[in-house]
Amino acid sequence: MDNVLITGASGFIGSFLAEEGLKRDYSVFAGIRNSSSKKYLADPRIKFVTFDFSSVEKVSETLKDLQREGIRFRYIIHNAGLTKARKKEDYFKVNFLNTKNFILALQETDMVPEKFILISSLAAYGPGNPVTMEPVKLSDKPNPIEHYGKSKLEAEKFLMSLNGFPWLTFRPTGVYGPREKDYYVFFKTINHGFETYIGTSKQVLTFIYVKDLVRLVFDALLCPLTCRSYFVSDAKEYDAELFAAIVKKHLNRKTIRITVPSVLVKGLAISLEKVYGLWNSIPTLNSDKYSVLSSKNWRCEVDPLLQDFGFTAEYDLEKGVKETIEWYKKEGWLK
């Protein structure tokens, strides 16, 4: 039974990665922090490793402890990251420096795996051109528009600078599904009878259901390809109105449609950041989130992914939203 280490295992995507690993008979090691919740990691077969990525020395110490126990990882899926932060420095500390520390420690302790997969984001490249509406391509120059994407890009650049390190990078577009909390806010708004748009409803969106993403990642562990990057979506495109219509259908709700001027939303995001900052908290609507929500073109090139992995999504938005809403209702998130 091969060992696979999944960092960020307590989060939305990470918990599904852990479940997929167990389904495929891997010995799953969940990389977590001391403060991490284990709510979705209750399977007794999961083994836990507590990491402090703040320095190479601390990571190396943990890896050496594992070595002394005879534990090595054939595969590593580096999913740990920060999607919300009060300061831009926090994004770079967690998403870039912690990743760098982790990799340097793996090299220092001779614990480099057979395959290292980085879960990045389409945000590392930013949206496509809002005028031509061309999709973002692998050959394009990255142009991230918020700190999260910029920090992810720095982690990618570091990986690409390495020689002889067996990495793959996946840049999923909007990942949704059970346990996810950002799209959940939109679902909840629809459930309350409101359908809101920023500036205009003419926005092209792309998605990937979490179960399709984790299936792709584990398939990729077994392929011979390394040192390549891919955008990940279900290979379909949706406009914002269609997304809302699908959610309304499965919630059986009618809505009042509200289009809010961009300048007002931007001002609200800045104000919320200041207010929440008084309690050292982060609002769902913040400056970075505004930049993402107000971008009109989230098309991305997925042909290389389909060709290299033979990937076909099992979930389109209709099927994925239906299953997600059923879970939200079952868990009491939506009524």
N, C-alpha and C positions, 0 to 999 in steps of 0.2 A: 504494500500500500504506500503510494507516494505521498510525501508531506507537501502541503501547500500552505504558505503563510499569506493571510489576508490582512493587510493593515486597514485601519478605519472600519473594522468589522462591525462595530456597534451601530453604525449609521444606516441610512436608508439603503443605499446600494450595497454596502458592505455586508449587511445581514442577509441579503439575497445571494450574494456571492458565497457566503458560508453555507447556506442551504444547498446551493447548486453543487458545491464541492462535496458535501455529504452524499448527495444523490449519485454522484459519480464515483463514490467509494474512495475518495481521498481521505487522508488523515489531515483534518482541517485544524490549523492553528490560527486563532483569532488574535490579531495584534490590536491591543486596546491601550487606553490610558487608565490611570488609577480611578479617575472620575467617570469613566465610561459606563453607560447603562448596558446591562446584559438582557434586557427585556426580550429582544428578538434573537437571543443566542442561548436559548434554554436547553437545546439538545445536549444530552450528557456526553456525546461523542466529541464535542468541540473542546479543544485544549486552548488555554489562554496564555498569551505572552504580553506582559506589560512593558511598553516601550516609553522611553523619554528620548525624543529625537533632538533635543536642544543642543547636543554636542556629539561629535564623533566618538568621544571617549565613553559617554554614557551608553550609546548604542552598542559600541564594541563590547562593553562589559556585559550587557544582556546577551549578546551573541556568543560570547565566550562561555557564559553559564550554560547556554543551550548545547554548545559543543561538549562541555564536560558531561552532559547527560546523554551524549551520543545522538543529538538531534541536529539534522541538517535539513534544508529545504530544497527540494528539487525545483519547485516553482514559487515565485513570489508575485502577488498581485498587490501593487501599492495603490491603495484607494484612499488612504488617509489624506485629509485636506480640510481647508476652512473655506466656507462659502459666504459667511457673514463675519464682519469685523468692524470695530469702531475706528481703528486706525489702519491706514494702508500698509504700515510696517508689519502689522500682524499677518496680513495675507502673504507677504514675502517671507516672513519668518517661518510660517507653517507650510506653505505650499512649495516654496523654493528651498530655503535653507534646510529645513527638516528633511526634505527629499535628498538633498546633497549630502547631508550628514549620514543619512541611512546608507546611501550607496557607497560612500567612502569607507564606512564601517564594514560593510560587506566585503569590500576589497581588502581592507586591512586584516580582517580575521579569516580570510580565505573561505568566505561563506557565499560567494557569488553563485546564484542559482543557475539552472539550465535555461530558464526563461524568466525575465523580469518584465511584468506588464504594468505600465503606468496608466492609470485612469485619469486622463486630462479632461478637456472640455472644448467644445466648439468656441467657447468664449476666448480661448487662447489665440484664435485667429480673428474673432470679431464677426460682425454681420457682413453680408454681401452688399454690393453697391445698391443704394436705394433708388438710383435713377435707371440704370440698365437692368436691374433685378437679376443679374447673373449670379449663379451660385458661387460660394466660396470654394476655391479649388486648392488642391495640395500644392500647386505651383505658385499660388499667390503669396505675396508678402504679408505676414501676419500683421493685423491691425486691431488688437484688443482695445475695447472701449471702456473697460472698468478694471479696477485693481485686481479683482479675482482672476480675470483672464490674463492680465499682465504677469501675475505671479505664476500661473500655470505655464505660461510661455517660457519663463525663465527656467523652470524645472525641465521642460522639454529641451531647451537649448543645452542645458548641462548634460543630459543624457546623450544628446547627439555629439557632444564633444569627446565622448569616451571612446577608447579603442578596445575592442575585444570584449565589450560588455553586451550580453544578449538581451536587448530590450525591444519591446514593442510598445507603441503609444496609441491609445484609442481616445478619440475626441468625440464623445457623444453629444448630440444636440439635447433638446429638452427631455430629461428622463423623468418619467412619471410612473405611478403605480401605487399599490398599497403601502402605507407607512410614510409616504412623501408628504411634506408639509407646505411647500411653496405653492404648487398648483392647487393644493387643498384649499388655500385661501380663495382662489378663483371659484372653485366648486362651491364653497360655502357662500360666497357672494351671490352666485346664481341661485342657490337654494333659498336665499333670502329675498329673491325676486328682482335682483338688479344685474344688469349686463353693462359693464363699463368698458370704455375704450379711451385710449390716450391720443388725442389729436384726430385720429381717424381709425376706422375699423379695417382699412385696407392694409393688412399686415400678413405676410407669408410666414408660416410657422412650420417647423419640422420637429418630429418627436421620435423617441425610442422607448418602448415599454421596458420596464426594468428586467423582466424575465427574459426578454430577447437579448438584452445587453449582456446579462451574466452568462447566458448560453454561448454567445459569441466569444466571450473572454475565455471560457474554459475550452472551447473548441480550439482557440488560438494557442493555448498552451501546448497542444500536441502537434502543431504545424511546424515545419522547419524554418519558417520565415523569421528573421530578426532585423533589427535596426530599420524599422519602417513605422510610419504613422498613418492613421486612418481617421476620417470622419465617420461617425456612426449615426444612422437614422433608419427608419423603417422603409426608406426609399420612396416615400410619398410626401406630398406637400399639402398643406392645409391653410386656408385663410382663417383669420381670427373669428370671423362670423360663423364659419363652419364648426370650429372648435366649440364655440358657445352653443351652437344648435345641438351638437351631439351631447353636451353636458345637460342641456335643458331637457332633451328627450329622455335621458336615463334618470333624471331627477323628477321628471314629469312636472316641470315648472314653467310658468310664463313669467316674463321679465319686463321690467321697465328699462329701456335702452338709454344709456347716458354716455355722451361723448364729452370728455373733460379736456379743455385746452391744455396743451403740453406745458405751457408756462406755469399754470396753476399746480399741476402735478409735481413739477420740478420743485416749486416753492414749498409744497407740502412735504415732499421727501426731505428737504433740507431742514425744515422746521421739526419734523418728527425725529430726525437724527439728534438734534439739539436737546429735545425734551427727553427722549429715551436715554441720552447720554448722561443725564443727571442721575440715573439709576444704573449706570454702567451696563445698559442693555442696547439691543440693536433692533430697530423696527423692521417689519417685513418690507415696507416701502421705504427705501433709502436711495441715495444718489446713484449708487451702482445699479440697483434694481430699476430705477427710472431709465437709465441709459439702455438697459436691455429691453424693457417694455416698450420704449418709444422707437426702437429700431424696426424698420419695415421689412427687412429682407433677411430671413434666417435659412435661406436655401444653402445646401452644402453638397459637394461632390461625393457620391458614395459608390460610383462604379468600381474604383479600385478595391474597395471592401468586398463587393459582391463577387468580383472576379477572383480575388486571391483566396477567399474563404468559402466561396459558394454560399454566402449568407443569404437567407431569406427570412424575413421577420414573420413570426407566427401571429403577431398582433398588429392590426392597423389601429387607428385612433378609436374607431367605433367599438371594437372588441375590448381594447385596453381600458377605455373610459368606463364601459359597462362593468368590467370586473373590479376596477378601482372603486367605483361608487358602491358596489355591493359590499366591499370590504369596509369602506368608511361607515356605512350604515350598520353593518354587523358589529363594528367596534364602538359604535355610538358617536363617531365623529360627525356624522350627518344624521338628521332625523327627518 
